[in-house]
Amino acid sequence: MARKCADSALVRVPTLGLRRSDRFLNGLSSAGRVVFVSHVNPDPDSLASMLGLAHLVETRLGKPTLMTRDGLISRAENRAMVEVLDLDLVPVERMDWAENDYVVMVDSQPNTGRHTIPDTVRLYGVLDHHDTPGDLKNVSFVDVRPSMGATCTLVTRYLMDQGIPLTEKVATALLYGLETEVTGFPREASPADDDAMLFLFPLADKDKIAEIRNARLPHSHFGCFLQALQSSFIYDRLVISWVNDLSQPELAAEIADFMIRFEKVDWAVCGGVYGNSLILSVRSALADAKSGDLLRQVVGNLGKAGGHDRRAGGCIPLASIATSAVEDVQAELRRRFLKALKIEECRGQRLVPLREILQNLPS
């Protein structure tokens, strides 16, 4: 069994004059092993943050660490990151939790509907940059900084504070993880993110980052994009893309990233069916868009949602994946998005006109 808060009091360490990295390390003094967990389908920010913190703990405290994987890693670039950097990840469902494990969650927060770790596992720490509210009342150490564009920035700051020399592998992971979070447009980056990138850049292997960034794509990737293009509808300054068969959950975010570049919209939404869930991804080209708040409002009690200022994601469990049932959920979400964005109810205009789709079909 994993360490339970009821069995051991919350770690209380002196805080006066201590940096957050000092408090984080001091609270791990009794740990037999430090286990890192993240959100389901971990992305580069979460993978690199786990690696960076493991390096910090092993170097400064000499304690064993373990990094986990919750769910699949299916996006091509994310798989390439794991393979190119040879990241050792244990699936959470195969974990043998020990009583003296101290568990640290990165790039997410507990009880947000984004994890499959057992309820018996109690967290020592949470380090995150999302403003999605989690249940933190029983967590000993919390460092949540929505002002930062990436959790990698927070982890890099810890390593810099502690004067820990970085291996090329750690620096490469952190730089790539940070880049994936802050290099979109408009940029969601703070001066702290820029400082971290400047620190990491000379230490990282840029050839490996280029290899990861340009990972080869499977055949299914193009089929999903074709579905999205054929089923994208424009409502004033909003474009919504529906994909009824996502080959991987991360594709919803890739499609939204692609669609927000359309010059005539300020908002892009992609909703795709994966398994028994509708995966949602939202992007905005506006400053101070509060995308996470908007998606939580739209999803309501249908499921879970959260995110950043210009990017957000969510998941809605489906009672049925029959076409008619999925279309009912899509219609309700479309109505809610239009209402939330104060767009008058209207018939959507196809991004690609139907006649063009039919004309381009092979004979």
C-alpha beads as a LAMMPS data file, in Angstrom:
LAMMPS data file: protein, C-alpha beads

363 atoms
362 bonds

1 atom types
1 bond types

-500.0 500.0 xlo xhi
-500.0 500.0 ylo yhi
-500.0 500.0 zlo zhi

Masses

1 110.0

Atoms # bond

1 1 1 0.000 0.000 0.000
2 1 1 1.069 3.535 -0.618
3 1 1 1.707 5.951 2.198
4 1 1 -1.579 7.265 3.674
5 1 1 -2.036 10.707 5.164
6 1 1 -4.001 9.151 8.008
7 1 1 -1.019 6.965 8.918
8 1 1 1.538 9.748 8.930
9 1 1 1.014 13.364 9.811
10 1 1 1.379 16.005 7.180
11 1 1 5.003 16.931 6.732
12 1 1 5.604 20.225 8.470
13 1 1 8.999 21.816 7.929
14 1 1 10.278 25.230 8.925
15 1 1 9.473 27.737 6.195
16 1 1 11.104 30.955 7.369
17 1 1 13.855 31.912 4.933
18 1 1 13.562 28.718 2.923
19 1 1 13.036 28.642 -0.813
20 1 1 10.231 26.462 -2.172
21 1 1 12.804 24.019 -3.539
22 1 1 14.298 23.726 -0.038
23 1 1 10.894 23.032 1.488
24 1 1 10.140 20.470 -1.221
25 1 1 13.372 18.586 -0.506
26 1 1 13.145 18.861 3.277
27 1 1 9.705 17.271 3.262
28 1 1 11.127 14.211 1.502
29 1 1 13.639 13.431 4.252
30 1 1 11.683 10.363 5.446
31 1 1 10.881 9.003 1.987
32 1 1 12.036 5.518 1.110
33 1 1 11.300 6.170 -2.543
34 1 1 9.920 9.180 -4.441
35 1 1 7.337 8.284 -7.094
36 1 1 6.257 10.794 -9.728
37 1 1 2.811 10.741 -11.327
38 1 1 1.128 13.021 -13.822
39 1 1 -2.107 13.365 -15.771
40 1 1 -3.516 10.710 -18.069
41 1 1 -1.826 10.558 -21.500
42 1 1 1.227 12.507 -20.280
43 1 1 2.587 15.253 -22.529
44 1 1 6.168 16.571 -22.889
45 1 1 5.724 19.123 -20.087
46 1 1 4.710 16.439 -17.606
47 1 1 7.284 13.894 -18.795
48 1 1 10.146 16.388 -18.608
49 1 1 8.983 17.725 -15.234
50 1 1 9.028 14.231 -13.745
51 1 1 12.516 13.641 -15.157
52 1 1 13.814 16.971 -13.854
53 1 1 12.448 16.422 -10.351
54 1 1 13.795 12.856 -10.285
55 1 1 17.234 14.256 -11.144
56 1 1 16.881 16.830 -8.355
57 1 1 15.878 14.243 -5.736
58 1 1 18.518 11.703 -6.741
59 1 1 21.290 14.292 -6.865
60 1 1 20.452 16.266 -3.741
61 1 1 18.991 13.531 -1.487
62 1 1 20.405 10.320 -2.948
63 1 1 16.984 8.685 -2.799
64 1 1 15.596 6.266 -5.398
65 1 1 12.940 7.632 -7.731
66 1 1 10.418 6.204 -10.153
67 1 1 8.480 7.846 -12.981
68 1 1 5.070 6.530 -13.994
69 1 1 2.872 6.619 -17.067
70 1 1 -0.874 7.075 -16.664
71 1 1 -2.629 5.936 -19.821
72 1 1 -1.259 5.860 -23.341
73 1 1 1.419 7.984 -24.939
74 1 1 0.122 8.006 -28.479
75 1 1 0.941 11.373 -30.080
76 1 1 3.858 10.800 -32.453
77 1 1 6.060 13.541 -30.974
78 1 1 5.424 12.347 -27.422
79 1 1 6.290 8.754 -28.311
80 1 1 9.428 10.009 -30.034
81 1 1 10.399 11.938 -26.899
82 1 1 10.150 8.776 -24.788
83 1 1 12.137 6.748 -27.336
84 1 1 14.808 9.303 -28.269
85 1 1 15.506 10.246 -24.635
86 1 1 15.060 6.659 -23.379
87 1 1 12.631 7.580 -20.604
88 1 1 11.916 4.733 -18.187
89 1 1 8.200 4.859 -17.287
90 1 1 6.184 2.364 -15.242
91 1 1 2.449 2.111 -16.087
92 1 1 0.480 3.114 -12.994
93 1 1 -1.656 -0.022 -13.245
94 1 1 1.488 -2.134 -12.764
95 1 1 2.814 -0.150 -9.812
96 1 1 3.692 -1.961 -6.603
97 1 1 3.017 0.884 -4.180
98 1 1 5.056 0.787 -0.963
99 1 1 4.202 2.202 2.450
100 1 1 7.218 4.525 2.442
101 1 1 6.589 5.887 -1.073
102 1 1 6.269 9.650 -1.219
103 1 1 4.177 10.435 -4.288
104 1 1 4.560 13.706 -6.188
105 1 1 2.084 14.810 -8.864
106 1 1 3.365 17.115 -11.597
107 1 1 1.590 19.166 -14.271
108 1 1 -1.811 18.350 -12.790
109 1 1 -3.814 18.377 -9.591
110 1 1 -5.695 15.631 -7.724
111 1 1 -9.383 14.880 -8.228
112 1 1 -9.689 16.738 -11.518
113 1 1 -10.807 13.652 -13.432
114 1 1 -7.473 13.328 -15.238
115 1 1 -5.913 10.355 -13.429
116 1 1 -6.329 6.632 -12.910
117 1 1 -4.053 6.209 -9.880
118 1 1 -5.783 4.310 -7.051
119 1 1 -7.689 6.290 -4.427
120 1 1 -5.498 4.667 -1.764
121 1 1 -2.453 6.555 -3.048
122 1 1 -1.916 9.747 -1.075
123 1 1 0.160 12.596 -2.411
124 1 1 3.070 14.286 -0.681
125 1 1 3.375 17.060 -3.240
126 1 1 1.769 18.780 -6.210
127 1 1 3.721 20.977 -8.637
128 1 1 1.692 22.501 -11.452
129 1 1 1.107 25.566 -13.598
130 1 1 -2.580 25.053 -14.386
131 1 1 -5.311 27.111 -12.759
132 1 1 -7.704 24.150 -12.868
133 1 1 -8.704 23.771 -9.218
134 1 1 -7.830 20.459 -7.609
135 1 1 -8.428 18.956 -4.182
136 1 1 -5.261 19.970 -2.333
137 1 1 -6.427 19.925 1.280
138 1 1 -4.509 16.747 2.244
139 1 1 -1.365 17.504 0.247
140 1 1 1.685 18.392 2.338
141 1 1 3.598 20.386 -0.260
142 1 1 1.892 22.499 -2.945
143 1 1 3.502 24.754 -5.537
144 1 1 0.971 25.819 -8.176
145 1 1 1.967 28.781 -10.348
146 1 1 -0.523 29.717 -13.085
147 1 1 1.692 32.683 -13.969
148 1 1 4.193 30.270 -15.510
149 1 1 3.631 28.889 -18.974
150 1 1 4.964 25.420 -18.155
151 1 1 5.584 23.148 -15.201
152 1 1 9.051 22.626 -16.729
153 1 1 9.796 26.254 -15.862
154 1 1 8.994 25.629 -12.211
155 1 1 11.171 22.488 -12.164
156 1 1 14.037 24.282 -13.936
157 1 1 13.814 27.024 -11.300
158 1 1 14.196 24.390 -8.552
159 1 1 17.287 22.953 -10.269
160 1 1 18.784 26.425 -10.727
161 1 1 18.062 27.366 -7.105
162 1 1 19.788 24.225 -5.863
163 1 1 22.768 24.595 -8.189
164 1 1 22.259 21.116 -9.608
165 1 1 24.354 20.354 -12.732
166 1 1 22.079 19.172 -15.525
167 1 1 22.785 16.217 -17.754
168 1 1 22.203 16.721 -21.463
169 1 1 19.233 14.354 -21.271
170 1 1 17.516 16.334 -18.519
171 1 1 18.195 19.688 -20.189
172 1 1 16.922 18.409 -23.547
173 1 1 13.718 17.070 -22.013
174 1 1 13.041 20.250 -20.059
175 1 1 13.702 22.536 -23.028
176 1 1 11.444 20.525 -25.330
177 1 1 8.712 20.256 -22.706
178 1 1 8.868 24.003 -22.114
179 1 1 8.830 24.764 -25.849
180 1 1 5.679 22.716 -26.417
181 1 1 3.835 24.809 -23.849
182 1 1 4.942 28.356 -24.693
183 1 1 5.875 28.600 -28.369
184 1 1 2.342 28.819 -29.762
185 1 1 0.796 32.103 -30.850
186 1 1 -0.177 34.184 -29.026
187 1 1 2.531 33.056 -26.590
188 1 1 1.487 32.162 -23.065
189 1 1 4.901 32.770 -21.545
190 1 1 6.252 34.765 -18.633
191 1 1 9.730 36.216 -18.033
192 1 1 10.388 33.136 -15.887
193 1 1 9.728 30.894 -18.898
194 1 1 12.125 32.920 -21.042
195 1 1 14.801 32.768 -18.329
196 1 1 14.430 28.984 -18.123
197 1 1 14.728 28.603 -21.898
198 1 1 17.893 30.730 -21.966
199 1 1 19.380 28.600 -19.185
200 1 1 18.492 25.278 -20.839
201 1 1 19.292 26.066 -24.469
202 1 1 23.113 25.735 -24.376
203 1 1 22.838 22.529 -22.322
204 1 1 20.325 20.699 -24.531
205 1 1 20.837 18.496 -27.586
206 1 1 19.082 20.497 -30.319
207 1 1 19.464 17.668 -32.850
208 1 1 17.433 15.361 -30.617
209 1 1 14.791 18.058 -30.147
210 1 1 14.550 18.413 -33.933
211 1 1 14.172 14.640 -34.259
212 1 1 11.371 14.616 -31.683
213 1 1 9.619 17.655 -33.157
214 1 1 9.586 16.088 -36.628
215 1 1 8.458 12.599 -35.642
216 1 1 7.046 10.409 -38.418
217 1 1 3.243 10.229 -38.489
218 1 1 1.024 7.137 -38.746
219 1 1 -1.551 6.653 -41.517
220 1 1 -4.425 7.201 -39.056
221 1 1 -3.231 10.756 -38.408
222 1 1 -4.178 11.882 -41.898
223 1 1 -7.548 10.154 -41.794
224 1 1 -8.486 12.050 -38.632
225 1 1 -7.459 15.367 -40.147
226 1 1 -9.547 14.593 -43.231
227 1 1 -12.561 13.871 -41.012
228 1 1 -11.988 17.135 -39.162
229 1 1 -11.744 19.211 -42.349
230 1 1 -14.895 17.641 -43.760
231 1 1 -16.887 18.222 -40.569
232 1 1 -15.701 21.708 -39.567
233 1 1 -18.378 24.400 -39.305
234 1 1 -17.932 28.141 -38.858
235 1 1 -20.213 30.141 -36.552
236 1 1 -19.207 33.782 -36.788
237 1 1 -15.731 33.847 -35.158
238 1 1 -15.876 30.205 -33.956
239 1 1 -14.947 27.041 -35.858
240 1 1 -16.020 23.648 -34.503
241 1 1 -14.559 20.398 -35.833
242 1 1 -16.099 17.008 -35.073
243 1 1 -14.251 13.701 -35.416
244 1 1 -16.328 10.619 -34.670
245 1 1 -13.353 8.275 -34.485
246 1 1 -10.178 9.689 -32.963
247 1 1 -7.285 7.287 -33.441
248 1 1 -5.672 8.813 -30.337
249 1 1 -6.979 11.327 -27.780
250 1 1 -4.193 13.865 -28.357
251 1 1 -5.342 14.405 -31.936
252 1 1 -8.155 16.650 -30.720
253 1 1 -5.540 19.136 -29.503
254 1 1 -3.534 18.863 -32.729
255 1 1 -6.638 19.601 -34.799
256 1 1 -7.556 22.587 -32.614
257 1 1 -3.985 23.898 -32.923
258 1 1 -4.300 23.651 -36.694
259 1 1 -7.757 25.225 -36.935
260 1 1 -6.993 28.276 -34.792
261 1 1 -4.630 29.428 -37.535
262 1 1 -7.682 30.094 -39.767
263 1 1 -7.614 33.853 -40.287
264 1 1 -11.369 34.384 -39.895
265 1 1 -11.876 32.903 -36.410
266 1 1 -10.855 33.717 -32.856
267 1 1 -11.906 30.376 -31.371
268 1 1 -11.338 26.772 -32.477
269 1 1 -12.988 23.750 -30.886
270 1 1 -12.390 20.097 -31.701
271 1 1 -14.532 17.332 -30.288
272 1 1 -13.646 13.719 -31.019
273 1 1 -14.855 10.329 -29.879
274 1 1 -12.212 8.136 -28.315
275 1 1 -13.392 4.945 -26.650
276 1 1 -16.478 5.846 -24.642
277 1 1 -15.585 9.512 -24.232
278 1 1 -15.855 12.746 -26.159
279 1 1 -12.477 14.483 -26.017
280 1 1 -12.640 18.281 -26.256
281 1 1 -9.902 20.753 -27.086
282 1 1 -10.241 24.543 -27.283
283 1 1 -7.878 27.182 -28.640
284 1 1 -8.227 30.958 -28.759
285 1 1 -6.313 33.639 -30.642
286 1 1 -7.441 36.314 -28.180
287 1 1 -5.543 37.777 -25.259
288 1 1 -7.173 37.202 -21.858
289 1 1 -9.498 34.611 -23.404
290 1 1 -9.891 32.528 -20.217
291 1 1 -10.351 29.390 -22.292
292 1 1 -10.221 27.097 -19.274
293 1 1 -13.028 28.974 -17.540
294 1 1 -15.099 29.021 -20.721
295 1 1 -14.745 25.284 -21.317
296 1 1 -15.629 24.476 -17.714
297 1 1 -18.750 26.604 -18.153
298 1 1 -19.668 24.845 -21.395
299 1 1 -19.031 21.313 -20.145
300 1 1 -20.721 21.913 -16.794
301 1 1 -21.856 18.659 -15.193
302 1 1 -21.450 16.673 -18.404
303 1 1 -17.797 15.938 -17.630
304 1 1 -14.481 17.504 -16.664
305 1 1 -12.628 20.466 -18.192
306 1 1 -9.925 23.018 -17.504
307 1 1 -6.896 24.708 -18.953
308 1 1 -5.109 27.978 -19.544
309 1 1 -5.908 31.392 -20.930
310 1 1 -5.817 30.409 -24.616
311 1 1 -5.823 26.602 -24.437
312 1 1 -8.147 24.187 -22.700
313 1 1 -9.217 20.563 -22.749
314 1 1 -11.988 18.402 -21.416
315 1 1 -13.565 14.975 -21.447
316 1 1 -17.230 13.931 -21.441
317 1 1 -18.214 10.303 -20.729
318 1 1 -20.671 9.030 -23.334
319 1 1 -23.612 6.851 -22.351
320 1 1 -23.634 5.544 -25.920
321 1 1 -21.376 5.898 -28.937
322 1 1 -24.234 5.333 -31.355
323 1 1 -24.230 8.025 -34.045
324 1 1 -27.518 9.552 -32.913
325 1 1 -26.397 9.714 -29.264
326 1 1 -23.081 11.360 -30.167
327 1 1 -24.868 13.863 -32.405
328 1 1 -27.179 14.805 -29.515
329 1 1 -24.147 15.592 -27.319
330 1 1 -22.513 17.532 -30.146
331 1 1 -25.667 19.603 -30.668
332 1 1 -25.864 20.446 -26.963
333 1 1 -22.209 21.453 -26.840
334 1 1 -22.568 23.608 -29.953
335 1 1 -25.518 25.392 -28.355
336 1 1 -23.528 25.968 -25.168
337 1 1 -20.459 27.264 -27.010
338 1 1 -22.542 29.754 -28.990
339 1 1 -24.226 30.949 -25.811
340 1 1 -20.940 31.262 -23.892
341 1 1 -19.338 33.240 -26.721
342 1 1 -22.475 35.361 -27.223
343 1 1 -22.828 34.232 -30.824
344 1 1 -26.345 34.303 -32.207
345 1 1 -27.809 30.866 -32.869
346 1 1 -27.243 30.188 -36.556
347 1 1 -26.676 27.467 -39.103
348 1 1 -22.981 26.696 -39.428
349 1 1 -21.114 27.324 -42.647
350 1 1 -18.874 24.464 -43.752
351 1 1 -15.179 25.275 -43.717
352 1 1 -14.855 23.172 -46.872
353 1 1 -18.061 23.424 -48.947
354 1 1 -19.827 20.106 -49.497
355 1 1 -19.727 20.503 -53.267
356 1 1 -15.924 20.755 -53.119
357 1 1 -15.743 17.634 -50.964
358 1 1 -17.916 15.729 -53.468
359 1 1 -16.042 17.095 -56.484
360 1 1 -12.731 15.888 -55.052
361 1 1 -13.937 12.342 -54.410
362 1 1 -12.254 9.866 -56.754
363 1 1 -14.528 8.451 -59.435

Bonds

1 1 1 2
2 1 2 3
3 1 3 4
4 1 4 5
5 1 5 6
6 1 6 7
7 1 7 8
8 1 8 9
9 1 9 10
10 1 10 11
11 1 11 12
12 1 12 13
13 1 13 14
14 1 14 15
15 1 15 16
16 1 16 17
17 1 17 18
18 1 18 19
19 1 19 20
20 1 20 21
21 1 21 22
22 1 22 23
23 1 23 24
24 1 24 25
25 1 25 26
26 1 26 27
27 1 27 28
28 1 28 29
29 1 29 30
30 1 30 31
31 1 31 32
32 1 32 33
33 1 33 34
34 1 34 35
35 1 35 36
36 1 36 37
37 1 37 38
38 1 38 39
39 1 39 40
40 1 40 41
41 1 41 42
42 1 42 43
43 1 43 44
44 1 44 45
45 1 45 46
46 1 46 47
47 1 47 48
48 1 48 49
49 1 49 50
50 1 50 51
51 1 51 52
52 1 52 53
53 1 53 54
54 1 54 55
55 1 55 56
56 1 56 57
57 1 57 58
58 1 58 59
59 1 59 60
60 1 60 61
61 1 61 62
62 1 62 63
63 1 63 64
64 1 64 65
65 1 65 66
66 1 66 67
67 1 67 68
68 1 68 69
69 1 69 70
70 1 70 71
71 1 71 72
72 1 72 73
73 1 73 74
74 1 74 75
75 1 75 76
76 1 76 77
77 1 77 78
78 1 78 79
79 1 79 80
80 1 80 81
81 1 81 82
82 1 82 83
83 1 83 84
84 1 84 85
85 1 85 86
86 1 86 87
87 1 87 88
88 1 88 89
89 1 89 90
90 1 90 91
91 1 91 92
92 1 92 93
93 1 93 94
94 1 94 95
95 1 95 96
96 1 96 97
97 1 97 98
98 1 98 99
99 1 99 100
100 1 100 101
101 1 101 102
102 1 102 103
103 1 103 104
104 1 104 105
105 1 105 106
106 1 106 107
107 1 107 108
108 1 108 109
109 1 109 110
110 1 110 111
111 1 111 112
112 1 112 113
113 1 113 114
114 1 114 115
115 1 115 116
116 1 116 117
117 1 117 118
118 1 118 119
119 1 119 120
120 1 120 121
121 1 121 122
122 1 122 123
123 1 123 124
124 1 124 125
125 1 125 126
126 1 126 127
127 1 127 128
128 1 128 129
129 1 129 130
130 1 130 131
131 1 131 132
132 1 132 133
133 1 133 134
134 1 134 135
135 1 135 136
136 1 136 137
137 1 137 138
138 1 138 139
139 1 139 140
140 1 140 141
141 1 141 142
142 1 142 143
143 1 143 144
144 1 144 145
145 1 145 146
146 1 146 147
147 1 147 148
148 1 148 149
149 1 149 150
150 1 150 151
151 1 151 152
152 1 152 153
153 1 153 154
154 1 154 155
155 1 155 156
156 1 156 157
157 1 157 158
158 1 158 159
159 1 159 160
160 1 160 161
161 1 161 162
162 1 162 163
163 1 163 164
164 1 164 165
165 1 165 166
166 1 166 167
167 1 167 168
168 1 168 169
169 1 169 170
170 1 170 171
171 1 171 172
172 1 172 173
173 1 173 174
174 1 174 175
175 1 175 176
176 1 176 177
177 1 177 178
178 1 178 179
179 1 179 180
180 1 180 181
181 1 181 182
182 1 182 183
183 1 183 184
184 1 184 185
185 1 185 186
186 1 186 187
187 1 187 188
188 1 188 189
189 1 189 190
190 1 190 191
191 1 191 192
192 1 192 193
193 1 193 194
194 1 194 195
195 1 195 196
196 1 196 197
197 1 197 198
198 1 198 199
199 1 199 200
200 1 200 201
201 1 201 202
202 1 202 203
203 1 203 204
204 1 204 205
205 1 205 206
206 1 206 207
207 1 207 208
208 1 208 209
209 1 209 210
210 1 210 211
211 1 211 212
212 1 212 213
213 1 213 214
214 1 214 215
215 1 215 216
216 1 216 217
217 1 217 218
218 1 218 219
219 1 219 220
220 1 220 221
221 1 221 222
222 1 222 223
223 1 223 224
224 1 224 225
225 1 225 226
226 1 226 227
227 1 227 228
228 1 228 229
229 1 229 230
230 1 230 231
231 1 231 232
232 1 232 233
233 1 233 234
234 1 234 235
235 1 235 236
236 1 236 237
237 1 237 238
238 1 238 239
239 1 239 240
240 1 240 241
241 1 241 242
242 1 242 243
243 1 243 244
244 1 244 245
245 1 245 246
246 1 246 247
247 1 247 248
248 1 248 249
249 1 249 250
250 1 250 251
251 1 251 252
252 1 252 253
253 1 253 254
254 1 254 255
255 1 255 256
256 1 256 257
257 1 257 258
258 1 258 259
259 1 259 260
260 1 260 261
261 1 261 262
262 1 262 263
263 1 263 264
264 1 264 265
265 1 265 266
266 1 266 267
267 1 267 268
268 1 268 269
269 1 269 270
270 1 270 271
271 1 271 272
272 1 272 273
273 1 273 274
274 1 274 275
275 1 275 276
276 1 276 277
277 1 277 278
278 1 278 279
279 1 279 280
280 1 280 281
281 1 281 282
282 1 282 283
283 1 283 284
284 1 284 285
285 1 285 286
286 1 286 287
287 1 287 288
288 1 288 289
289 1 289 290
290 1 290 291
291 1 291 292
292 1 292 293
293 1 293 294
294 1 294 295
295 1 295 296
296 1 296 297
297 1 297 298
298 1 298 299
299 1 299 300
300 1 300 301
301 1 301 302
302 1 302 303
303 1 303 304
304 1 304 305
305 1 305 306
306 1 306 307
307 1 307 308
308 1 308 309
309 1 309 310
310 1 310 311
311 1 311 312
312 1 312 313
313 1 313 314
314 1 314 315
315 1 315 316
316 1 316 317
317 1 317 318
318 1 318 319
319 1 319 320
320 1 320 321
321 1 321 322
322 1 322 323
323 1 323 324
324 1 324 325
325 1 325 326
326 1 326 327
327 1 327 328
328 1 328 329
329 1 329 330
330 1 330 331
331 1 331 332
332 1 332 333
333 1 333 334
334 1 334 335
335 1 335 336
336 1 336 337
337 1 337 338
338 1 338 339
339 1 339 340
340 1 340 341
341 1 341 342
342 1 342 343
343 1 343 344
344 1 344 345
345 1 345 346
346 1 346 347
347 1 347 348
348 1 348 349
349 1 349 350
350 1 350 351
351 1 351 352
352 1 352 353
353 1 353 354
354 1 354 355
355 1 355 356
356 1 356 357
357 1 357 358
358 1 358 359
359 1 359 360
360 1 360 361
361 1 361 362
362 1 362 363
